[in-house]
Amino acid sequence: MQNNSVAEVRAVNVVAMGGGTGLSTLLRGLKQYVRPTAAEAESPSLPSIADLSAIVTVSDDGGSSGRLRRELNLPAPGDVRSCIVALSEEEALLSRLFQYRFPAGEGLGGHSFGNLFLSAMTAITGDFSQAVKHSSAILATRGHIYPATTSNAQLYAIMDDGSFVGGETNITASDRRIVELRMAPANARPLPAALEAIENADLITIGPGSLFTSLVPNLLVRDVSRAIANSRAVKVFVCNLMTQANESLGLSAADHIRALYKHARHRFFDYAFVNRCPASPALAAKYAEKQQSQIEPDVEQIEALGVKPVLGEYLLEAMRPDGLVARHNTYRVAQDLLQLMMELRESPVPALRRDS
């Protein structure tokens, strides 16, 4: 009983925000600490996670998600689907089924089974958030998943030449630099459960993910950004590894934070986790083909924003059919996040390394 009490004291509530590949990657690392797990037994010095919640952007209007949005008038299911799979108890057959994409078929080709399942469940329950809840239960997820808003929200961007571009697909395809992002409706509402998760959180992470199409949209839901600012949680920005064409070319880590602050209308980060591991020549060359490069960890500029930088070796290089890609070392990021929480409880000035 005494050991269980110690575990109760150490357990933390975590909210992870974002979208796309970045959020689902981070969730895979965090879920191993949702109690009870083997990782908790292997790392008894780290806090376990009592409650893990993901708040996911739903503004994608391309591919399968975009077709379903237009035809069925529901929020984009794609990123939510990926997070359900990432948090599933066993990413085996059922998870693979959710990710399965039909290669052909009139009206069916290009759709993923999970997107169709979420759409059907929305029709049955009459509510997208309930569809997500029931789908999560079917896959036995180790956490809660909330769409950033249940509104069928659209993104609009003001570009550096003053032009307006509507829709996420058109925004990412533009060759102009994004200056400002807006959402319609401007008063898009979040789920009360998502706001409650933020209020009860000990740790809130934002990122990794595409700056303007995965991270900023969550903050354009005004009640969400206000709740983050008012929360007493430790707030951490998990920076991307590489710049992204049409979104963040030439932007440093501090520039990413500034962009998030501008759109949230609040300043809230306590820490920024930034990769310091250099890319291999092959990986650097692959990204240079699209004028992309590693994001600069401009430590002094981050500190000038009142944010404490944490530099770590967070870069993994994965081989995909189209070549090398950069991915976060999700297990190291998760471990460092919980290490930070442990050290904050032990000391007001944590000793988490910056050069390890």
Stockholm file with secondary structure:
# STOCKHOLM 1.0

chainA/1-356         MQNNSVAEVRAVNVVAMGGGTGLSTLLRGLKQYVRPTAAEAESPSLPSIADLSAIVTVSDDGGSSGRLRRELNLPAPGDVRSCIVALSEEEALLSRLFQYRFPAGEGLGGHSFGNLFLSAMTAITGDFSQAVKHSSAILATRGHIYPATTSNAQLYAIMDDGSFVGGETNITASDRRIVELRMAPANARPLPAALEAIENADLITIGPGSLFTSLVPNLLVRDVSRAIANSRAVKVFVCNLMTQANESLGLSAADHIRALYKHARHRFFDYAFVNRCPASPALAAKYAEKQQSQIEPDVEQIEALGVKPVLGEYLLEAMRPDGLVARHNTYRVAQDLLQLMMELRESPVPALRRDS
#=GR chainA/1-356 SS CHHHHHHHHHCEEEEEEECHHHHHHHHHHHGGGBSSCHHHHHCTTSCCEEEEEEEECCCCCSHHHHHHHHHHCCCCCHHHHHHHHHHBSCCSHHHHHHHCBCCCCTTTTTCBHHHHHHHHHHHHHSCHHHHHHHHHHHTTBSSEEEESCSSCCEEEEEETTSCEEESHHHHHHCSSCEEEEEEESTTCCCCHHHHHHHHHCSEEEECSSCIIIIIHHHHTSHHHHHHHHHCCSEEEEECCSBCCTTTTTTCCHHHHHHHHHHHHTSCCCSEEEEECCCCCHHHHHHHHTTTCCBCCCCHHHHHHTTCEEEEECCEEEEEETTEEEEEECHHHHHHHHHHHHHHHHHCSSCCCCSCC
#=GC SS_cons         CHHHHHHHHHCEEEEEEECHHHHHHHHHHHGGGBSSCHHHHHCTTSCCEEEEEEEECCCCCSHHHHHHHHHHCCCCCHHHHHHHHHHBSCCSHHHHHHHCBCCCCTTTTTCBHHHHHHHHHHHHHSCHHHHHHHHHHHTTBSSEEEESCSSCCEEEEEETTSCEEESHHHHHHCSSCEEEEEEESTTCCCCHHHHHHHHHCSEEEECSSCIIIIIHHHHTSHHHHHHHHHCCSEEEEECCSBCCTTTTTTCCHHHHHHHHHHHHTSCCCSEEEEECCCCCHHHHHHHHTTTCCBCCCCHHHHHHTTCEEEEECCEEEEEETTEEEEEECHHHHHHHHHHHHHHHHHCSSCCCCSCC
//
